[in-house]
Amino acid sequence: MASHAKPIDRLIEALTRLPGIGRKTASRLAFHILRSSLSDAQELARSILDVKEKIRLCSVCFNLTDDDPCQICQNPNRSGEILCVVEGPNDLMAIENTGEYGGTYHVLHGTISPLEGVGPEDIKIKELIERLKKGKISEVILATNPTVEGGTTALYLTDLVRPLGVKITRIAYGIPVGSEIEYADGMTLLKALEGRREV
């Protein structure tokens, strides 16, 4: 039996379909929206519709964009010789937020995961190889996550890219800044030791 007016229950139910939003959080969000002004609620609704109607994949790097090509691909100040391969748009944004990378990107939109039925043909690998065959890229940085799927994808890409004569690098993994060695897991410590460099 519904405990609120039907529109409130429908909003709570819709919000629970968002990842990480349970019924309590959905209820708090629904009542926040209810207390907001009509113009704030309309702006939220417009923003959601705009994302669904206007966002598409960049035809070059496959990042999410409302322009094609995206702003990164259009930027003449970015190096077209270095290409950073990431799993998804969130990973691209994390690297961009460092303010240190000046190359371009290729967004795979996933990783190879046989257990989930995701093969190389299900992500943007073919498009990556087509970009590399054009010959303008001298280095590919593999920035997949340090997971089994991310590692599998990186190894698969390495086997495909190496014959093209393009330099392949992998982002380093290890102990996060501000953490303590005694609390790091074995795999993290192993990667930190493998990725050591001369000082």
C-alpha positions as CSV (number, residue, x, y, z in Angstrom):
1,M,0.0,0.0,0.0
2,A,1.3,3.4,-1.0
3,S,2.4,5.6,1.9
4,H,2.5,8.9,0.0
5,A,0.5,10.5,-2.8
6,K,0.9,8.6,-6.1
7,P,3.2,11.2,-7.8
8,I,5.6,11.1,-4.8
9,D,5.7,7.3,-4.8
10,R,6.3,7.3,-8.5
11,L,9.2,9.7,-8.1
12,I,10.7,7.7,-5.2
13,E,10.4,4.5,-7.3
14,A,12.1,6.2,-10.3
15,L,14.9,7.4,-8.1
16,T,15.6,4.0,-6.7
17,R,16.4,2.8,-10.2
18,L,19.5,5.0,-10.1
19,P,22.7,3.2,-9.1
20,G,23.6,3.4,-5.4
21,I,20.2,5.0,-4.5
22,G,18.2,3.0,-2.0
23,R,14.7,3.7,-0.8
24,K,15.7,6.1,2.0
25,T,18.0,8.2,-0.2
26,A,15.4,8.2,-2.9
27,S,12.8,9.4,-0.4
28,R,15.1,12.2,0.8
29,L,15.8,13.3,-2.8
30,A,12.1,13.2,-3.7
31,F,11.2,15.4,-0.8
32,H,14.1,17.8,-1.6
33,I,12.7,18.1,-5.1
34,L,9.2,18.6,-3.7
35,R,10.5,21.5,-1.5
36,S,12.4,23.0,-4.4
37,S,11.0,25.8,-6.5
38,L,9.1,24.9,-9.7
39,S,11.9,26.5,-11.7
40,D,14.5,24.3,-10.0
41,A,12.5,21.2,-10.7
42,Q,12.0,22.2,-14.3
43,E,15.7,22.8,-14.7
44,L,16.5,19.4,-13.3
45,A,14.0,17.8,-15.7
46,R,15.3,19.8,-18.6
47,S,18.9,18.8,-17.8
48,I,18.0,15.1,-17.7
49,L,16.2,15.4,-21.1
50,D,19.1,17.4,-22.6
51,V,21.5,14.6,-21.7
52,K,19.3,12.0,-23.3
53,E,18.6,14.0,-26.4
54,K,21.8,15.9,-27.1
55,I,24.7,13.7,-25.9
56,R,26.3,11.3,-28.5
57,L,29.7,9.7,-29.1
58,C,32.5,11.7,-30.7
59,S,33.2,10.2,-34.1
60,V,37.0,10.4,-33.5
61,C,37.6,9.4,-29.8
62,F,34.2,8.1,-28.7
63,N,34.0,10.4,-25.7
64,L,30.5,11.7,-24.8
65,T,29.9,15.0,-26.4
66,D,27.3,17.4,-27.7
67,D,29.7,18.6,-30.5
68,D,31.2,16.3,-33.1
69,P,34.2,16.0,-33.0
70,C,34.4,16.7,-29.2
71,Q,36.3,19.7,-27.7
72,I,39.4,17.6,-27.0
73,C,39.6,16.3,-30.5
74,Q,39.1,19.8,-31.9
75,N,41.8,21.4,-29.7
76,P,44.8,22.3,-31.9
77,N,47.0,22.6,-28.8
78,R,46.7,18.9,-28.0
79,S,49.3,16.5,-29.2
80,G,47.9,14.2,-31.9
81,E,50.9,11.9,-31.5
82,I,50.1,10.5,-28.1
83,L,46.9,8.6,-27.5
84,C,45.6,7.5,-24.1
85,V,43.2,4.5,-24.2
86,V,40.7,4.5,-21.4
87,E,37.8,2.2,-20.5
88,G,35.1,4.9,-20.2
89,P,34.3,8.6,-20.2
90,N,34.7,8.8,-16.4
91,D,38.3,7.6,-16.7
92,L,39.0,10.3,-19.4
93,M,37.6,13.0,-17.0
94,A,39.8,11.7,-14.1
95,I,42.9,12.1,-16.3
96,E,41.8,15.4,-17.7
97,N,41.3,16.7,-14.1
98,T,45.0,16.3,-13.4
99,G,45.7,19.1,-15.9
100,E,48.9,17.3,-16.9
101,Y,48.0,15.3,-20.0
102,G,48.1,17.1,-23.3
103,G,47.5,14.3,-25.8
104,T,44.3,12.8,-27.2
105,Y,42.1,9.9,-26.1
106,H,40.3,6.8,-27.3
107,V,37.4,5.6,-25.2
108,L,36.7,1.8,-25.4
109,H,33.4,1.9,-23.6
110,G,34.1,-1.3,-21.6
111,T,36.6,-4.1,-21.2
112,I,36.9,-7.6,-22.6
113,S,35.1,-9.8,-20.1
114,P,34.3,-13.4,-21.3
115,L,32.4,-14.2,-18.2
116,E,29.9,-11.3,-18.9
117,G,29.8,-12.1,-22.6
118,V,31.8,-9.0,-23.7
119,G,34.3,-9.7,-26.4
120,P,36.7,-7.5,-28.4
121,E,34.0,-6.8,-31.0
122,D,31.7,-5.4,-28.3
123,I,34.0,-2.4,-27.5
124,K,35.7,0.2,-29.6
125,I,38.9,-1.8,-30.4
126,K,38.4,-2.0,-34.2
127,E,38.0,1.8,-34.3
128,L,41.2,2.1,-32.2
129,I,43.2,0.0,-34.7
130,E,41.8,2.0,-37.6
131,R,43.0,5.2,-36.0
132,L,46.5,3.8,-35.4
133,K,46.8,2.6,-39.0
134,K,46.5,6.2,-40.2
135,G,50.1,6.6,-38.9
136,K,49.9,9.9,-37.0
137,I,50.1,8.3,-33.5
138,S,53.6,7.5,-32.1
139,E,52.6,6.3,-28.6
140,V,49.6,4.6,-27.1
141,I,49.2,4.8,-23.3
142,L,47.1,2.0,-22.0
143,A,45.1,3.4,-19.0
144,T,42.8,0.5,-18.3
145,N,41.9,-0.2,-14.7
146,P,44.0,-2.6,-12.6
147,T,41.3,-5.3,-12.7
148,V,41.4,-8.7,-14.3
149,E,39.2,-7.3,-17.2
150,G,41.4,-4.2,-17.5
151,G,44.6,-6.3,-17.6
152,T,43.1,-8.7,-20.1
153,T,42.1,-5.8,-22.4
154,A,45.5,-4.2,-22.1
155,L,47.2,-7.5,-23.0
156,Y,44.9,-8.0,-26.0
157,L,45.5,-4.4,-27.2
158,T,49.3,-4.8,-26.8
159,D,49.2,-7.9,-29.1
160,L,47.2,-5.9,-31.7
161,V,49.2,-2.6,-31.5
162,R,52.8,-4.0,-31.3
163,P,52.9,-5.1,-35.0
164,L,51.9,-1.6,-36.0
165,G,55.2,-0.2,-34.8
166,V,53.6,2.2,-32.3
167,K,55.2,2.6,-28.8
168,I,53.0,1.1,-26.1
169,T,53.1,2.2,-22.5
170,R,51.0,1.3,-19.5
171,I,50.1,3.7,-16.6
172,A,51.9,2.8,-13.4
173,Y,50.1,1.3,-10.4
174,G,51.2,1.1,-6.8
175,I,50.9,2.7,-3.4
176,P,48.6,5.7,-3.4
177,V,50.0,9.0,-2.1
178,G,49.2,9.4,1.6
179,S,48.7,5.7,2.3
180,E,50.9,3.4,4.4
181,I,52.7,0.3,3.0
182,E,51.6,-1.9,5.9
183,Y,48.0,-1.6,4.8
184,A,48.5,-2.2,1.1
185,D,47.5,-5.5,-0.4
186,G,50.0,-7.9,-2.0
187,M,49.1,-7.1,-5.6
188,T,49.4,-3.3,-5.0
189,L,52.8,-3.8,-3.5
190,L,53.9,-6.1,-6.4
191,K,52.8,-3.5,-8.9
192,A,54.6,-0.7,-6.9
193,L,57.8,-2.8,-6.9
194,E,57.5,-3.6,-10.6
195,G,56.9,0.1,-11.5
196,R,59.8,1.4,-9.5
197,R,62.1,4.0,-11.2
198,E,65.5,5.5,-10.6
199,V,65.7,8.6,-8.4
